[in-house]
Amino acid sequence: MSYLLLRYTLKDGVSPEEFEKWVKETDQPKMRSLRRVKSFNTYRMTGLLMGEGEPAQQYAELFEIDDLDGFASEDMPGDLVQSVMGEFMGMVDNPEFSICEEV
């Protein structure tokens, strides 16, 4: 099992309400429909446990993927993911896509 962790902030002019509505109505249903995606959740950063200030990113997403190679080679270039990614990239700044595995 592999994990894909995305961390990002919203672009200026994109409201959290607008973005979160899109996540619930478009992003999550479409990405969760992919057979290789075993789970997918989006998290809003609400503060720091230690230290002062704000978190470096506003949101994080965690995908659990059972076939990362198939996801990258077949799902990512497909119409469904590309349409979601196009909308996503129009709303977020500096997304970081990290591949993770459980220790």
Biopython code that builds the backbone (N, CA, C, O; Angstrom):
import numpy as np
from Bio.PDB.StructureBuilder import StructureBuilder

atoms = [
    (1, "MET", "N", (0.846, -1.175, 0.000)),
    (1, "MET", "CA", (0.000, 0.000, 0.000)),
    (1, "MET", "C", (0.889, 1.235, 0.000)),
    (1, "MET", "O", (1.875, 1.295, 0.735)),
    (2, "SER", "N", (0.548, 2.212, -0.815)),
    (2, "SER", "CA", (1.260, 3.484, -0.857)),
    (2, "SER", "C", (0.303, 4.603, -0.480)),
    (2, "SER", "O", (-0.918, 4.459, -0.543)),
    (3, "TYR", "N", (0.885, 5.699, -0.095)),
    (3, "TYR", "CA", (0.114, 6.869, 0.281)),
    (3, "TYR", "C", (0.625, 8.068, -0.498)),
    (3, "TYR", "O", (1.823, 8.201, -0.747)),
    (4, "LEU", "N", (-0.285, 8.922, -0.873)),
    (4, "LEU", "CA", (0.043, 10.173, -1.541)),
    (4, "LEU", "C", (-0.455, 11.296, -0.641)),
    (4, "LEU", "O", (-1.645, 11.377, -0.336)),
    (5, "LEU", "N", (0.464, 12.162, -0.219)),
    (5, "LEU", "CA", (0.146, 13.271, 0.666)),
    (5, "LEU", "C", (0.297, 14.569, -0.110)),
    (5, "LEU", "O", (1.367, 14.856, -0.646)),
    (6, "LEU", "N", (-0.767, 15.349, -0.170)),
    (6, "LEU", "CA", (-0.735, 16.663, -0.817)),
    (6, "LEU", "C", (-0.884, 17.722, 0.257)),
    (6, "LEU", "O", (-1.730, 17.609, 1.144)),
    (7, "ARG", "N", (-0.056, 18.753, 0.169)),
    (7, "ARG", "CA", (-0.175, 19.901, 1.071)),
    (7, "ARG", "C", (-0.163, 21.158, 0.216)),
    (7, "ARG", "O", (0.602, 21.263, -0.743)),
    (8, "TYR", "N", (-1.034, 22.129, 0.578)),
    (8, "TYR", "CA", (-1.157, 23.310, -0.260)),
    (8, "TYR", "C", (-1.901, 24.424, 0.457)),
    (8, "TYR", "O", (-2.503, 24.220, 1.511)),
    (9, "THR", "N", (-1.845, 25.612, -0.146)),
    (9, "THR", "CA", (-2.632, 26.763, 0.283)),
    (9, "THR", "C", (-3.552, 27.159, -0.862)),
    (9, "THR", "O", (-3.340, 26.769, -2.010)),
    (10, "LEU", "N", (-4.564, 27.931, -0.538)),
    (10, "LEU", "CA", (-5.487, 28.405, -1.562)),
    (10, "LEU", "C", (-4.923, 29.656, -2.231)),
    (10, "LEU", "O", (-4.213, 30.445, -1.608)),
    (11, "LYS", "N", (-5.251, 29.818, -3.504)),
    (11, "LYS", "CA", (-4.867, 31.029, -4.220)),
    (11, "LYS", "C", (-5.645, 32.212, -3.659)),
    (11, "LYS", "O", (-6.745, 32.055, -3.130)),
    (12, "ASP", "N", (-5.061, 33.392, -3.783)),
    (12, "ASP", "CA", (-5.768, 34.615, -3.401)),
    (12, "ASP", "C", (-7.081, 34.675, -4.166)),
    (12, "ASP", "O", (-7.128, 34.405, -5.367)),
    (13, "GLY", "N", (-8.128, 35.026, -3.467)),
    (13, "GLY", "CA", (-9.437, 35.148, -4.088)),
    (13, "GLY", "C", (-10.286, 33.888, -4.026)),
    (13, "GLY", "O", (-11.474, 33.934, -4.343)),
    (14, "VAL", "N", (-9.698, 32.756, -3.622)),
    (14, "VAL", "CA", (-10.470, 31.511, -3.469)),
    (14, "VAL", "C", (-10.843, 31.394, -2.003)),
    (14, "VAL", "O", (-9.971, 31.308, -1.138)),
    (15, "SER", "N", (-12.128, 31.392, -1.728)),
    (15, "SER", "CA", (-12.571, 31.318, -0.338)),
    (15, "SER", "C", (-12.553, 29.870, 0.151)),
    (15, "SER", "O", (-12.783, 28.948, -0.631)),
    (16, "PRO", "N", (-12.281, 29.667, 1.439)),
    (16, "PRO", "CA", (-12.342, 28.314, 1.990)),
    (16, "PRO", "C", (-13.711, 27.664, 1.763)),
    (16, "PRO", "O", (-13.790, 26.467, 1.487)),
    (17, "GLU", "N", (-14.777, 28.442, 1.877)),
    (17, "GLU", "CA", (-16.132, 27.891, 1.682)),
    (17, "GLU", "C", (-16.317, 27.388, 0.254)),
    (17, "GLU", "O", (-16.839, 26.294, 0.036)),
    (18, "GLU", "N", (-15.893, 28.180, -0.701)),
    (18, "GLU", "CA", (-15.990, 27.803, -2.116)),
    (18, "GLU", "C", (-15.168, 26.539, -2.380)),
    (18, "GLU", "O", (-15.644, 25.602, -3.021)),
    (19, "PHE", "N", (-13.939, 26.524, -1.882)),
    (19, "PHE", "CA", (-13.059, 25.384, -2.103)),
    (19, "PHE", "C", (-13.617, 24.124, -1.447)),
    (19, "PHE", "O", (-13.656, 23.069, -2.080)),
    (20, "GLU", "N", (-14.045, 24.216, -0.202)),
    (20, "GLU", "CA", (-14.533, 23.041, 0.513)),
    (20, "GLU", "C", (-15.821, 22.493, -0.098)),
    (20, "GLU", "O", (-16.053, 21.284, -0.067)),
    (21, "LYS", "N", (-16.644, 23.352, -0.642)),
    (21, "LYS", "CA", (-17.842, 22.897, -1.368)),
    (21, "LYS", "C", (-17.415, 22.083, -2.581)),
    (21, "LYS", "O", (-17.974, 21.017, -2.840)),
    (22, "TRP", "N", (-16.426, 22.576, -3.331)),
    (22, "TRP", "CA", (-15.914, 21.850, -4.493)),
    (22, "TRP", "C", (-15.316, 20.506, -4.065)),
    (22, "TRP", "O", (-15.523, 19.497, -4.739)),
    (23, "VAL", "N", (-14.580, 20.486, -2.958)),
    (23, "VAL", "CA", (-13.988, 19.234, -2.467)),
    (23, "VAL", "C", (-15.078, 18.197, -2.225)),
    (23, "VAL", "O", (-14.962, 17.052, -2.664)),
    (24, "LYS", "N", (-16.133, 18.598, -1.526)),
    (24, "LYS", "CA", (-17.195, 17.654, -1.159)),
    (24, "LYS", "C", (-18.044, 17.224, -2.348)),
    (24, "LYS", "O", (-18.476, 16.073, -2.421)),
    (25, "GLU", "N", (-18.287, 18.143, -3.281)),
    (25, "GLU", "CA", (-19.193, 17.848, -4.393)),
    (25, "GLU", "C", (-18.498, 17.282, -5.627)),
    (25, "GLU", "O", (-19.130, 16.578, -6.414)),
    (26, "THR", "N", (-17.222, 17.574, -5.811)),
    (26, "THR", "CA", (-16.527, 17.168, -7.030)),
    (26, "THR", "C", (-15.306, 16.307, -6.741)),
    (26, "THR", "O", (-15.232, 15.157, -7.176)),
    (27, "ASP", "N", (-14.362, 16.857, -6.018)),
    (27, "ASP", "CA", (-13.061, 16.209, -5.812)),
    (27, "ASP", "C", (-13.205, 14.838, -5.151)),
    (27, "ASP", "O", (-12.777, 13.830, -5.713)),
    (28, "GLN", "N", (-13.792, 14.802, -3.987)),
    (28, "GLN", "CA", (-13.877, 13.537, -3.262)),
    (28, "GLN", "C", (-14.697, 12.481, -4.006)),
    (28, "GLN", "O", (-14.224, 11.353, -4.140)),
    (29, "PRO", "N", (-15.891, 12.787, -4.492)),
    (29, "PRO", "CA", (-16.639, 11.737, -5.198)),
    (29, "PRO", "C", (-15.906, 11.187, -6.427)),
    (29, "PRO", "O", (-15.906, 9.979, -6.664)),
    (30, "LYS", "N", (-15.290, 12.069, -7.195)),
    (30, "LYS", "CA", (-14.615, 11.597, -8.412)),
    (30, "LYS", "C", (-13.353, 10.812, -8.086)),
    (30, "LYS", "O", (-13.138, 9.739, -8.651)),
    (31, "MET", "N", (-12.518, 11.318, -7.193)),
    (31, "MET", "CA", (-11.277, 10.616, -6.879)),
    (31, "MET", "C", (-11.547, 9.319, -6.128)),
    (31, "MET", "O", (-10.828, 8.338, -6.317)),
    (32, "ARG", "N", (-12.553, 9.299, -5.294)),
    (32, "ARG", "CA", (-12.904, 8.070, -4.567)),
    (32, "ARG", "C", (-13.485, 7.007, -5.493)),
    (32, "ARG", "O", (-13.524, 5.830, -5.132)),
    (33, "SER", "N", (-13.936, 7.404, -6.679)),
    (33, "SER", "CA", (-14.502, 6.435, -7.622)),
    (33, "SER", "C", (-13.431, 5.616, -8.341)),
    (33, "SER", "O", (-13.750, 4.607, -8.969)),
    (34, "LEU", "N", (-12.175, 6.031, -8.261)),
    (34, "LEU", "CA", (-11.094, 5.289, -8.911)),
    (34, "LEU", "C", (-10.822, 4.004, -8.133)),
    (34, "LEU", "O", (-10.687, 4.042, -6.910)),
    (35, "ARG", "N", (-10.743, 2.888, -8.814)),
    (35, "ARG", "CA", (-10.614, 1.597, -8.123)),
    (35, "ARG", "C", (-9.309, 1.447, -7.349)),
    (35, "ARG", "O", (-9.262, 0.693, -6.377)),
    (36, "ARG", "N", (-8.256, 2.141, -7.750)),
    (36, "ARG", "CA", (-6.975, 2.043, -7.046)),
    (36, "ARG", "C", (-6.931, 2.909, -5.786)),
    (36, "ARG", "O", (-6.055, 2.733, -4.939)),
    (37, "VAL", "N", (-7.865, 3.831, -5.666)),
    (37, "VAL", "CA", (-7.914, 4.720, -4.500)),
    (37, "VAL", "C", (-8.755, 4.033, -3.428)),
    (37, "VAL", "O", (-9.975, 3.929, -3.556)),
    (38, "LYS", "N", (-8.101, 3.573, -2.382)),
    (38, "LYS", "CA", (-8.796, 2.865, -1.300)),
    (38, "LYS", "C", (-9.397, 3.832, -0.293)),
    (38, "LYS", "O", (-10.424, 3.532, 0.316)),
    (39, "SER", "N", (-8.771, 4.987, -0.110)),
    (39, "SER", "CA", (-9.353, 6.039, 0.719)),
    (39, "SER", "C", (-8.755, 7.367, 0.286)),
    (39, "SER", "O", (-7.646, 7.432, -0.246)),
    (40, "PHE", "N", (-9.521, 8.423, 0.528)),
    (40, "PHE", "CA", (-9.086, 9.768, 0.178)),
    (40, "PHE", "C", (-9.825, 10.742, 1.083)),
    (40, "PHE", "O", (-11.055, 10.779, 1.101)),
    (41, "ASN", "N", (-9.060, 11.532, 1.834)),
    (41, "ASN", "CA", (-9.642, 12.517, 2.738)),
    (41, "ASN", "C", (-8.892, 13.832, 2.632)),
    (41, "ASN", "O", (-7.692, 13.867, 2.361)),
    (42, "THR", "N", (-9.625, 14.907, 2.850)),
    (42, "THR", "CA", (-9.071, 16.253, 2.817)),
    (42, "THR", "C", (-9.164, 16.830, 4.221)),
    (42, "THR", "O", (-10.169, 16.660, 4.911)),
    (43, "TYR", "N", (-8.093, 17.522, 4.638)),
    (43, "TYR", "CA", (-8.014, 18.077, 5.985)),
    (43, "TYR", "C", (-7.694, 19.562, 5.920)),
    (43, "TYR", "O", (-6.829, 19.991, 5.156)),
    (44, "ARG", "N", (-8.399, 20.340, 6.726)),
    (44, "ARG", "CA", (-8.123, 21.775, 6.878)),
    (44, "ARG", "C", (-7.195, 21.937, 8.077)),
    (44, "ARG", "O", (-7.471, 21.414, 9.156)),
    (45, "MET", "N", (-6.101, 22.659, 7.887)),
    (45, "MET", "CA", (-5.177, 22.915, 8.989)),
    (45, "MET", "C", (-5.811, 23.984, 9.884)),
    (45, "MET", "O", (-6.237, 25.032, 9.399)),
    (46, "THR", "N", (-5.871, 23.716, 11.180)),
    (46, "THR", "CA", (-6.553, 24.637, 12.084)),
    (46, "THR", "C", (-5.636, 25.300, 13.102)),
    (46, "THR", "O", (-6.069, 26.193, 13.830)),
    (47, "GLY", "N", (-4.390, 24.884, 13.164)),
    (47, "GLY", "CA", (-3.461, 25.486, 14.112)),
    (47, "GLY", "C", (-2.243, 24.617, 14.293)),
    (47, "GLY", "O", (-2.107, 23.559, 13.678)),
    (48, "LEU", "N", (-1.363, 25.086, 15.150)),
    (48, "LEU", "CA", (-0.139, 24.360, 15.481)),
    (48, "LEU", "C", (-0.252, 23.785, 16.880)),
    (48, "LEU", "O", (-0.770, 24.447, 17.780)),
    (49, "LEU", "N", (0.213, 22.591, 17.073)),
    (49, "LEU", "CA", (0.225, 21.989, 18.396)),
    (49, "LEU", "C", (1.295, 22.641, 19.267)),
    (49, "LEU", "O", (1.103, 22.843, 20.466)),
    (50, "MET", "N", (2.416, 22.962, 18.643)),
    (50, "MET", "CA", (3.524, 23.585, 19.369)),
    (50, "MET", "C", (4.015, 24.785, 18.573)),
    (50, "MET", "O", (4.016, 24.766, 17.342)),
    (51, "GLY", "N", (4.426, 25.811, 19.270)),
    (51, "GLY", "CA", (4.950, 26.992, 18.608)),
    (51, "GLY", "C", (3.873, 28.028, 18.346)),
    (51, "GLY", "O", (2.696, 27.831, 18.649)),
    (52, "GLU", "N", (4.307, 29.115, 17.785)),
    (52, "GLU", "CA", (3.417, 30.243, 17.516)),
    (52, "GLU", "C", (3.189, 30.370, 16.024)),
    (52, "GLU", "O", (3.948, 29.825, 15.223)),
    (53, "GLY", "N", (2.151, 31.084, 15.655)),
    (53, "GLY", "CA", (1.886, 31.359, 14.251)),
    (53, "GLY", "C", (0.875, 30.422, 13.636)),
    (53, "GLY", "O", (0.088, 29.775, 14.327)),
    (54, "GLU", "N", (0.917, 30.366, 12.322)),
    (54, "GLU", "CA", (-0.025, 29.565, 11.545)),
    (54, "GLU", "C", (0.704, 28.403, 10.873)),
    (54, "GLU", "O", (1.913, 28.478, 10.653)),
    (55, "PRO", "N", (-0.020, 27.326, 10.543)),
    (55, "PRO", "CA", (0.601, 26.248, 9.780)),
    (55, "PRO", "C", (1.107, 26.771, 8.428)),
    (55, "PRO", "O", (0.569, 27.735, 7.885)),
    (56, "ALA", "N", (2.141, 26.124, 7.901)),
    (56, "ALA", "CA", (2.728, 26.540, 6.628)),
    (56, "ALA", "C", (1.763, 26.333, 5.459)),
    (56, "ALA", "O", (1.841, 27.065, 4.472)),
    (57, "GLN", "N", (0.863, 25.365, 5.543)),
    (57, "GLN", "CA", (-0.144, 25.113, 4.516)),
    (57, "GLN", "C", (-1.534, 25.202, 5.142)),
    (57, "GLN", "O", (-1.699, 25.078, 6.356)),
    (58, "GLN", "N", (-2.510, 25.417, 4.295)),
    (58, "GLN", "CA", (-3.891, 25.507, 4.768)),
    (58, "GLN", "C", (-4.620, 24.167, 4.721)),
    (58, "GLN", "O", (-5.532, 23.926, 5.511)),
    (59, "TYR", "N", (-4.218, 23.293, 3.791)),
    (59, "TYR", "CA", (-4.923, 22.024, 3.584)),
    (59, "TYR", "C", (-3.943, 20.897, 3.340)),
    (59, "TYR", "O", (-2.806, 21.110, 2.918)),
    (60, "ALA", "N", (-4.418, 19.681, 3.619)),
    (60, "ALA", "CA", (-3.681, 18.463, 3.289)),
    (60, "ALA", "C", (-4.682, 17.424, 2.801)),
    (60, "ALA", "O", (-5.834, 17.392, 3.233)),
    (61, "GLU", "N", (-4.221, 16.590, 1.902)),
    (61, "GLU", "CA", (-5.020, 15.470, 1.423)),
    (61, "GLU", "C", (-4.184, 14.209, 1.570)),
    (61, "GLU", "O", (-2.971, 14.227, 1.360)),
    (62, "LEU", "N", (-4.840, 13.120, 1.931)),
    (62, "LEU", "CA", (-4.149, 11.852, 2.048)),
    (62, "LEU", "C", (-4.911, 10.794, 1.254)),
    (62, "LEU", "O", (-6.075, 10.498, 1.525)),
    (63, "PHE", "N", (-4.215, 10.236, 0.263)),
    (63, "PHE", "CA", (-4.744, 9.142, -0.551)),
    (63, "PHE", "C", (-4.085, 7.849, -0.114)),
    (63, "PHE", "O", (-2.876, 7.811, 0.119)),
    (64, "GLU", "N", (-4.867, 6.798, -0.002)),
    (64, "GLU", "CA", (-4.350, 5.445, 0.182)),
    (64, "GLU", "C", (-4.547, 4.735, -1.154)),
    (64, "GLU", "O", (-5.676, 4.586, -1.623)),
    (65, "ILE", "N", (-3.450, 4.301, -1.762)),
    (65, "ILE", "CA", (-3.490, 3.760, -3.124)),
    (65, "ILE", "C", (-2.849, 2.381, -3.123)),
    (65, "ILE", "O", (-1.725, 2.216, -2.647)),
    (66, "ASP", "N", (-3.563, 1.384, -3.657)),
    (66, "ASP", "CA", (-3.026, 0.024, -3.611)),
    (66, "ASP", "C", (-2.128, -0.321, -4.793)),
    (66, "ASP", "O", (-1.430, -1.334, -4.752)),
    (67, "ASP", "N", (-2.130, 0.492, -5.840)),
    (67, "ASP", "CA", (-1.270, 0.256, -7.005)),
    (67, "ASP", "C", (-0.796, 1.618, -7.514)),
    (67, "ASP", "O", (-1.390, 2.200, -8.422)),
    (68, "LEU", "N", (0.282, 2.109, -6.913)),
    (68, "LEU", "CA", (0.767, 3.443, -7.249)),
    (68, "LEU", "C", (1.233, 3.528, -8.699)),
    (68, "LEU", "O", (1.002, 4.540, -9.361)),
    (69, "ASP", "N", (1.881, 2.488, -9.197)),
    (69, "ASP", "CA", (2.330, 2.506, -10.592)),
    (69, "ASP", "C", (1.143, 2.613, -11.545)),
    (69, "ASP", "O", (1.177, 3.397, -12.493)),
    (70, "GLY", "N", (0.105, 1.837, -11.298)),
    (70, "GLY", "CA", (-1.097, 1.898, -12.135)),
    (70, "GLY", "C", (-1.801, 3.235, -12.011)),
    (70, "GLY", "O", (-2.299, 3.777, -12.998)),
    (71, "PHE", "N", (-1.843, 3.767, -10.795)),
    (71, "PHE", "CA", (-2.450, 5.080, -10.580)),
    (71, "PHE", "C", (-1.707, 6.139, -11.385)),
    (71, "PHE", "O", (-2.326, 6.959, -12.064)),
    (72, "ALA", "N", (-0.366, 6.117, -11.307)),
    (72, "ALA", "CA", (0.447, 7.119, -12.001)),
    (72, "ALA", "C", (0.400, 6.954, -13.517)),
    (72, "ALA", "O", (0.369, 7.947, -14.244)),
    (73, "SER", "N", (0.393, 5.716, -14.003)),
    (73, "SER", "CA", (0.473, 5.499, -15.447)),
    (73, "SER", "C", (-0.882, 5.463, -16.146)),
    (73, "SER", "O", (-0.965, 5.787, -17.330)),
    (74, "GLU", "N", (-1.943, 5.077, -15.443)),
    (74, "GLU", "CA", (-3.258, 4.952, -16.080)),
    (74, "GLU", "C", (-4.275, 5.970, -15.580)),
    (74, "GLU", "O", (-4.966, 6.600, -16.379)),
    (75, "ASP", "N", (-4.371, 6.136, -14.251)),
    (75, "ASP", "CA", (-5.393, 7.040, -13.710)),
    (75, "ASP", "C", (-5.012, 8.507, -13.879)),
    (75, "ASP", "O", (-5.834, 9.316, -14.309)),
    (76, "MET", "N", (-3.778, 8.854, -13.544)),
    (76, "MET", "CA", (-3.356, 10.267, -13.611)),
    (76, "MET", "C", (-3.547, 10.883, -14.999)),
    (76, "MET", "O", (-4.066, 11.996, -15.091)),
    (77, "PRO", "N", (-3.150, 10.209, -16.078)),
    (77, "PRO", "CA", (-3.343, 10.838, -17.392)),
    (77, "PRO", "C", (-4.773, 10.725, -17.931)),
    (77, "PRO", "O", (-5.079, 11.284, -18.984)),
    (78, "GLY", "N", (-5.643, 10.014, -17.225)),
    (78, "GLY", "CA", (-7.014, 9.817, -17.688)),
    (78, "GLY", "C", (-7.862, 11.074, -17.585)),
    (78, "GLY", "O", (-7.524, 12.007, -16.856)),
    (79, "ASP", "N", (-8.964, 11.089, -18.318)),
    (79, "ASP", "CA", (-9.851, 12.255, -18.382)),
    (79, "ASP", "C", (-10.390, 12.664, -17.020)),
    (79, "ASP", "O", (-10.459, 13.856, -16.722)),
    (80, "LEU", "N", (-10.776, 11.699, -16.185)),
    (80, "LEU", "CA", (-11.369, 12.032, -14.896)),
    (80, "LEU", "C", (-10.371, 12.785, -14.022)),
    (80, "LEU", "O", (-10.678, 13.863, -13.514)),
    (81, "VAL", "N", (-9.178, 12.220, -13.848)),
    (81, "VAL", "CA", (-8.178, 12.866, -12.983)),
    (81, "VAL", "C", (-7.727, 14.191, -13.587)),
    (81, "VAL", "O", (-7.542, 15.166, -12.859)),
    (82, "GLN", "N", (-7.550, 14.242, -14.890)),
    (82, "GLN", "CA", (-7.103, 15.479, -15.511)),
    (82, "GLN", "C", (-8.135, 16.597, -15.366)),
    (82, "GLN", "O", (-7.763, 17.758, -15.194)),
    (83, "SER", "N", (-9.415, 16.265, -15.432)),
    (83, "SER", "CA", (-10.441, 17.302, -15.249)),
    (83, "SER", "C", (-10.446, 17.808, -13.807)),
    (83, "SER", "O", (-10.565, 19.010, -13.570)),
    (84, "VAL", "N", (-10.319, 16.897, -12.849)),
    (84, "VAL", "CA", (-10.267, 17.289, -11.430)),
    (84, "VAL", "C", (-9.003, 18.102, -11.164)),
    (84, "VAL", "O", (-9.053, 19.136, -10.497)),
    (85, "MET", "N", (-7.873, 17.634, -11.683)),
    (85, "MET", "CA", (-6.598, 18.336, -11.460)),
    (85, "MET", "C", (-6.619, 19.738, -12.070)),
    (85, "MET", "O", (-6.059, 20.670, -11.494)),
    (86, "GLY", "N", (-7.252, 19.891, -13.215)),
    (86, "GLY", "CA", (-7.341, 21.214, -13.825)),
    (86, "GLY", "C", (-8.085, 22.190, -12.927)),
    (86, "GLY", "O", (-7.648, 23.326, -12.744)),
    (87, "GLU", "N", (-9.192, 21.757, -12.372)),
    (87, "GLU", "CA", (-9.949, 22.602, -11.448)),
    (87, "GLU", "C", (-9.154, 22.861, -10.172)),
    (87, "GLU", "O", (-9.090, 23.991, -9.687)),
    (88, "PHE", "N", (-8.548, 21.803, -9.634)),
    (88, "PHE", "CA", (-7.756, 21.894, -8.406)),
    (88, "PHE", "C", (-6.623, 22.908, -8.560)),
    (88, "PHE", "O", (-6.449, 23.780, -7.709)),
    (89, "MET", "N", (-5.861, 22.795, -9.633)),
    (89, "MET", "CA", (-4.716, 23.678, -9.845)),
    (89, "MET", "C", (-5.146, 25.129, -10.041)),
    (89, "MET", "O", (-4.347, 26.039, -9.821)),
    (90, "GLY", "N", (-6.382, 25.361, -10.448)),
    (90, "GLY", "CA", (-6.894, 26.716, -10.571)),
    (90, "GLY", "C", (-7.236, 27.354, -9.231)),
    (90, "GLY", "O", (-7.448, 28.564, -9.158)),
    (91, "MET", "N", (-7.292, 26.551, -8.167)),
    (91, "MET", "CA", (-7.681, 27.054, -6.856)),
    (91, "MET", "C", (-6.565, 27.063, -5.828)),
    (91, "MET", "O", (-6.682, 27.735, -4.803)),
    (92, "VAL", "N", (-5.480, 26.332, -6.077)),
    (92, "VAL", "CA", (-4.443, 26.192, -5.055)),
    (92, "VAL", "C", (-3.096, 26.732, -5.523)),
    (92, "VAL", "O", (-2.814, 26.803, -6.719)),
    (93, "ASP", "N", (-2.275, 27.110, -4.550)),
    (93, "ASP", "CA", (-0.909, 27.569, -4.789)),
    (93, "ASP", "C", (0.076, 26.564, -4.230)),
    (93, "ASP", "O", (-0.137, 25.985, -3.164)),
    (94, "ASN", "N", (1.146, 26.369, -4.958)),
    (94, "ASN", "CA", (2.293, 25.589, -4.489)),
    (94, "ASN", "C", (1.942, 24.223, -3.900)),
    (94, "ASN", "O", (2.375, 23.908, -2.792)),
    (95, "PRO", "N", (1.167, 23.405, -4.619)),
    (95, "PRO", "CA", (0.890, 22.082, -4.061)),
    (95, "PRO", "C", (2.153, 21.229, -4.042)),
    (95, "PRO", "O", (2.962, 21.261, -4.970)),
    (96, "GLU", "N", (2.299, 20.475, -2.972)),
    (96, "GLU", "CA", (3.416, 19.531, -2.848)),
    (96, "GLU", "C", (2.821, 18.134, -2.808)),
    (96, "GLU", "O", (2.006, 17.824, -1.939)),
    (97, "PHE", "N", (3.227, 17.294, -3.744)),
    (97, "PHE", "CA", (2.737, 15.927, -3.869)),
    (97, "PHE", "C", (3.841, 14.983, -3.369)),
    (97, "PHE", "O", (4.869, 14.837, -4.030)),
    (98, "SER", "N", (3.639, 14.351, -2.225)),
    (98, "SER", "CA", (4.655, 13.471, -1.646)),
    (98, "SER", "C", (4.153, 12.033, -1.624)),
    (98, "SER", "O", (3.027, 11.768, -1.204)),
    (99, "ILE", "N", (4.988, 11.114, -2.074)),
    (99, "ILE", "CA", (4.687, 9.697, -1.975)),
    (99, "ILE", "C", (5.206, 9.225, -0.624)),
    (99, "ILE", "O", (6.344, 9.510, -0.253)),
    (100, "CYS", "N", (4.366, 8.502, 0.107)),
    (100, "CYS", "CA", (4.697, 8.067, 1.459)),
    (100, "CYS", "C", (4.468, 6.575, 1.588)),
    (100, "CYS", "O", (3.684, 5.986, 0.843)),
    (101, "GLU", "N", (5.151, 5.976, 2.531)),
    (101, "GLU", "CA", (4.850, 4.608, 2.903)),
    (101, "GLU", "C", (4.925, 4.491, 4.424)),
    (101, "GLU", "O", (5.683, 5.199, 5.088)),
    (102, "GLU", "N", (4.127, 3.589, 4.944)),
    (102, "GLU", "CA", (4.067, 3.422, 6.390)),
    (102, "GLU", "C", (5.354, 2.808, 6.908)),
    (102, "GLU", "O", (5.917, 1.909, 6.281)),
    (103, "VAL", "N", (5.818, 3.287, 8.043)),
    (103, "VAL", "CA", (7.041, 2.772, 8.667)),
    (103, "VAL", "C", (6.678, 1.647, 9.620)),
    (103, "VAL", "O", (7.559, 1.067, 10.255)),
]
sb = StructureBuilder()
sb.init_structure("model")
sb.init_model(0)
sb.init_chain("A")
sb.init_seg("    ")
for serial, (resi, resn, name, xyz) in enumerate(atoms, 1):
    if name == "N":
        sb.init_residue(resn, " ", resi, " ")
    sb.init_atom(name, np.array(xyz, "f"), 0.0, 1.0, " ", f" {name:<3s}", serial, name[0])
structure = sb.get_structure()
